[in-house]
């Protein structure tokens, strides 16, 4: 499972209330509640003594009240035959966020540090879908460390890259963004892109790899696989938007790491004395992307 992506932002009271309403609404879409508050004229108010037994900064009565609210909410949710514990990342996060904000005190003005702490606490223990199919050395075809093998490897990788150009296709993030905005009806344009990434992985697995390049080669393959999986999660942008946001950030980082890994591989081959003619696949790739190696 991937590490939790920290979601940084100002969580205002209004946002928390919206989350609370979302949780209540998701429990019973047809429920309608009308509340009326009547304050008698010249009302006599009795104040609750301020006491903080455990010295945690929260008055005892506030703490007990918060715990009571949560207990009643959990009890009502679990006893309702129509209620289901959230399984989506968004649902899990919303439930934890509402509980943690309630414990902190809905009327308490929080600092940015306290807000971020609540968000971090709400992200803990969230169950993410299991992705990350990682390939290992036994999945590869190993050649030898001769200079000719290194030379052939560079050409083979370059040919694969050149044959799977994405220049004529729209950017994955742009496709997702337009689908979110309703400009595109769906994410069907991602299908051929995903197929290409999968083919990319398959061809790299069948490419003979010199022993000294095994670690670098596996890193490239697994990063392409990660990008493929990241894109696959985009389809949940309507049903689980937080999950999509998480993997959108993963996608950006994985793609950047992939580009860096390709460049580092080229640098390594050149450091080992491998050179290419302009008409070789690696030579064409170097010229196409203007690599200064």
Secondary structure as GFF3:
##gff-version 3
##sequence-region A 1 293
A	DSSP	alpha_helix	13	27	.	.	.	ID=ss1
A	DSSP	alpha_helix	60	79	.	.	.	ID=ss2
A	DSSP	alpha_helix	89	104	.	.	.	ID=ss3
A	DSSP	alpha_helix	112	123	.	.	.	ID=ss4
A	DSSP	three_ten_helix	137	139	.	.	.	ID=ss5
A	DSSP	beta_strand	141	142	.	.	.	ID=ss6
A	DSSP	alpha_helix	147	163	.	.	.	ID=ss7
A	DSSP	alpha_helix	172	181	.	.	.	ID=ss8
A	DSSP	three_ten_helix	188	190	.	.	.	ID=ss9
A	DSSP	alpha_helix	191	205	.	.	.	ID=ss10
A	DSSP	beta_strand	208	209	.	.	.	ID=ss11
A	DSSP	three_ten_helix	211	213	.	.	.	ID=ss12
A	DSSP	alpha_helix	214	233	.	.	.	ID=ss13
A	DSSP	three_ten_helix	234	236	.	.	.	ID=ss14
A	DSSP	alpha_helix	241	271	.	.	.	ID=ss15
A	DSSP	alpha_helix	281	288	.	.	.	ID=ss16
###
